Amino acid sequence: MSTMERLPTSLVRFESQLEDAIRQERARRRRLLAAGIGTVAVAAAIGAFGLTVSDLPGDEPRASAIVRTRAALTPPEGAILHVVERTTLTGPGGTEVTRSETWQQSTAPFDERSISYDEAGAVGRELATADGRPEAYDPQTNTIHTTAPDVVLPPRTGPATGPQRLVRAMRESIAAGEAREDGRVTIEGRDAIRLVAGDNALVVDARTFEPIEWTSSVEGTGGMYDTATTRIEVYEWLPANDEHTALLSLAAQHPGATVVTDVTIEGVDGPKGQ
Amino acid sequence: MEIADGRTDAELLRGRGDEAAAFTELYRRHVETVHGWFRHRIEAAASDLTAETFAQAWLSRRRFRDQRDGSALPWLLGVARNVLRASARRHRVETRARAKLGLPVDLAAEDGYARVDERVSLSWDLTQALDELPEHERRAVEMRVVDELAYSEIAARLAIQPAAARLRVSRGLRRLRQEDR
């Protein structure tokens, strides 16, 4: 290319260096997502977070906050969890913000649909799992990509990622033992209670005890990030009626979309998965 | 702005498909212009500043807003200006975006410039002083002193009368002289 011929050698070489660096950065990002940063891995880092009522003798308001938080984190039978969350990762690597909206079934087959947004609020990826099968929606071609029906997938035993795993980790950790109430705070005008355990903190609504913000140390990012703060903008359990079940489905949300069975999964048996 | 495959700069930056290849295509399209913009201002550091601009552009690509028919060049030059401004403030070539991506941070040495920070110190001073001028004066002075444009051309670009362009440059230069005392 004539343009590149007029450039200094360093900038000609920089083209491939930049491309390689971007690929490595994307690979790191995918590893973070696979580790569930913002949800799963963050939650896993707070295994010490917990408190039983008996750990707080004679302190009824504290015990009440813990107990009621546990109740708010317990899913009603068969309900669908709807969460909008914004996670900010901070550390030596700078700051990274992700935002997503997710609907997840709390019982088998654990169907789910999620939409990720960029910092400006534009829709990024829309993904789903339908009866264990991964799906992705491409708005440009109005196409749903999924696996072929004859691909054999392992049965799901629960949500693999996402806010339900976070909620479960919070609930279990509260029962484990070291949390304490750390006073009242106000977040975006909401009266809230802060619960802490070590370096981790959970802020819950003082009236409903639903989670508002979760801050935790982060591992597995290669030192890029050390803290994650997840602001839970929407948190609700929806009854599993037809209207809400449709929220889990890409096909229901995009009824005119073409379905293409071109998704392959490494390590999965089947004609498309091999 | 489109290329053979039909994608605009804006579509490349939206990152569908192979993001690395798409951003590299953006680099190929605009690296010469960005490098020329820097070379005109501070030649010894032009390669490093260009590289830093594209590294920073990648890291902040989500802030791009398509306001020029899909072209990312105005946005890239805005990033370039910020990189130059940050470098002037720190009196050394900005490297943070490249360091974050694990990229080389001393391209000047490859181009044969030794100890580039020392060599360009006067230019840093000028850049920093320009940066402290009011925006309308800074643009006029930059066009006259850095880009060496005629007053008629400056007037046309700023949509003002040539006499007003001359006045802006004059005031800006006077302010620079006063700050230099």
Interface residues (C-beta under 8 A of the other chain):
Chain A: M1 T3 M4 R6 L7 P8 T9 S10 L11 R13 F14 E15 Q17 L18 E19 D20 A21 I22 R23 Q24 E25 R26 G93 G94 D118 E119 A120 Q140
Chain B: R16 E19 A20 A21 F23 T24 Y27 R28 V31 E32 H35 A46 S47 T50 A51 F54 A55 W58 L59 R62 R63 R65 K100 L101 G102 L103 P104 L107 A108 E110 D111
